[in-house]
Amino acid sequence: MSTPISEKLVNLKNWMRLAPIWLKHGSPLKMDEELRFFPTAGRQLQNGDWEVPVHAWFYELDQTSLMRLLSVKAVAELLEFMDITEEQARLPVFQERIKWFLVDNESNKRIEMQLDEENYKSPRTGLDGHSHFNIPYQSTEAGQWIDIPVVMPEGDTRQFHAQSQLIPRQGLTVISDIDDTIKFSHVLDKKKLVQNTFLKEYTATKGMPAFYQWLANKGAYFQYLSSSPWQMHPMLEPLLNDYYPKGAVHLRNFNPSNRSFFKFFMSSEVYKITKAMNIVDRYPEHQFILIGDSGEKDPEVYARIYREFPHNIKQILIRAVDGSNLHHTRFTEVFADVPKDKWKVFAEPSHSLIDLP
């Protein structure tokens, strides 16, 4: 039975009356909407207090269908490039991973979070469904991870919380690439990269979990930096949790409805340089170990970082990737103005790569 026109007009008038309020103040999380937080790194201020960043993503999961897949530019491009059949597109592993590129991002959303019995409201989300903001905090326990729960709307019994690590002013931080550094991806072959991303089990790079745990035992903090899109985080999270020390994660914004997947991944150098510089600049009293691989531009990116912050960079470690340019002249040219004892190319990670007390 259709809704009477008079009722429709009343509903429209109500919406028009309330719309300015929603637009000004933002709307709360609805029962059919989801919320995901990304791990962040807090910063200690000069007075000893903390600035705790929160990064939230509001979205609604869509019921995936083949027609829906084909209607999204970047996803349709992937299917064609990989020669994915309709049968393969219905595989549970593919459906589970591709769904994160098909969610409906929720704009104009706000939440309230609680820390130390104080409530803090987030800014409204943009069209990408993401919200970034800082919360002040007082604590004497540097290095700990803190939970920041969401104050849920009445009647919603779900629980969401953000996590952030309190990074002191002084210390040792590892900035680590992900693909082909700590996760087998095969970035140099775009077809294999896509297959490893959407169809195959994620595998930790040989020797790297033990090496990172050794660094963690030496007191290092971790910041994982990748040119992959934020939609990859739900897939990467289990690998990071199972094999590597917990750390902040930095990925890139990507709208699959109007951007090419491959052009996106081909334009990572500027993003990595900017993001890595921001991290070093945020912790000016830290020493940094920069770890990447030879597959694409990590040597060039890290050499640039060293030139900007020579006193902050303790070591640059480049994992040698089969099939990449491993010629000695590449590295001597890239690191021409970097002291020889500050960079190393390695095949297998070992404690001898870096001198730590």
C-alpha positions, 0 to 999 in steps of 0.5 A: 500500500503506497504512502498517501501524498499528504503524508509524504508532504508532511514527511518532506516538511519535517525533513526540511525543518530538521535538515539545517539542524542535522547539517549544523550538528551532524547526525548520530550513528544509526543501527544499520551503520558501522564504525571502525577506528584505526590505531594511532600514536599519541604525542606528549606535550612539553607540559607532560600532558598528551595529545591523543589522535582519533581516526574514525570511519563511518560506513554502511555495508552494502549487499554485494552483487556482481552488478554492484561490483561492475558499477564501481569503476575501480572494482570493474577494472580489477575484475577485468584485469584479473580475468575474474569470472562470475564464479570467482567473484562469488568466492567467500574470500573475494566477497569478504575482501572486496566488500570494503571497497563497496561500502557506503561512506556516511557523511555528516556523522558525529559521535561522542567519546569518553576519556577520564570521565570527560566527553568529547564530540568528534567533528562531522565526517566528510564525504569519505566517511572519515573523521580526525580529531585530538583528545587531551589526556593526562597520564604518567604511563608512557608507552601504554595503549589506551582505550577510548569508548564511544558513548552510544545512542540510547537503545544501541547496545553495540560497543566501539572504542578507539585505541592510541599508544602514548608515545613519549617525547624521547625514544626510538621509533620504527617507520615500516613499509608493509607490502613486500617489507613485512607482508608478501605482496609481489608489488612489482607484478601488478597482476600478482599484487591484486591476486595476493590482495583479494584471493590469497592468504596473507603471509608475513615476510620470512624473518621479519616478525622475529626481527620486529619483536626484537626491536620491540623488546629493545623499546622501539615504537612502531608506525606502519606506513603504506600507500595502500588504501584505508579499505585494506585495513580490515584485511591487514589487521589480522596479519599485523595483530598475529605477527607484528608489534602493535603500532599506529597505521597510516594508509591512504584515502581512496574513492573506488567509484571515480579513481583507477586502482592502478593509477592510485598505486602508481602514485605512492612516492609523494604520499610516503614522503609527506606522511613519513616527514609528518611522523618525524616532525611530530616526534622531534626528539625521537631516533628513527629506523626506516624499514622498507624494500627495494621493490619500488621507491622506498630507498628514494623516499627514505634518502629524502627523509634523511636529507630533511632530518639527518639527526633523527635517522638512526638507520635505513634498512632496505629489504632486497626483493627478488626481481627488483633493481638491486644493482649497487649503483642504484643504492650508491646514487640514491644514498650518495649524500647519506653516510655509508653506515646509515643505510643497509640492504639486506636479504635476511633480517638479523640483529647485526643490521643495527647497533642497539644497546 
